[in-house]
């Protein structure tokens, strides 16, 4: 198991949680305490423009915190290593819930409540179902990405396509 030092503290890398447009997220441990470590990557993304990815993550976290979106707490930032340490929230992703037949109407009610907060602040988030974890019946947005509101990318026009077993969901998840 690899070890990564974040601002002088050692973390053992347990496994890769996923790769997104901006970075790789790993489950890491400090003793027995789990965290998520996002390492920024600089791989090209044809459909998204980035500036300073690390600063964008921090700015987006602040914006979403101000709006009141339920998400993991920001624990630490390693600017030199371009890493963000987040609270680990255990649970299934919405994608897992859909695939396993455990999707509940309540999760849709919770995302719609998030949307009301976001739209009032003129923001969209990345509504892709792997960006949401269900823990103890609560829906958490585990990414920090947000963008200025645009009808094309809101939940009702884009996100909803991935919150049930639609053709788009089945194609993306190999069902």
Buried (B, 14 or more C-beta within 10 A) or exposed (E): EEEBEBEEEEBBBBEEBBEBBBBBBBBBBBEEEBBBBBBBBEEEEEEEEEEEBBEBBBEBBEBBEEBEBBBBEBBBBBEEBBBBBBBBBEBBBBBBBBBEEEBEEEBBEBBEEBBEBBBEBEBBBBBBBBBBBBEEEEBBBBBBBBBEBEEEBBBEEBBBBBBEBEEEBEEBBEE
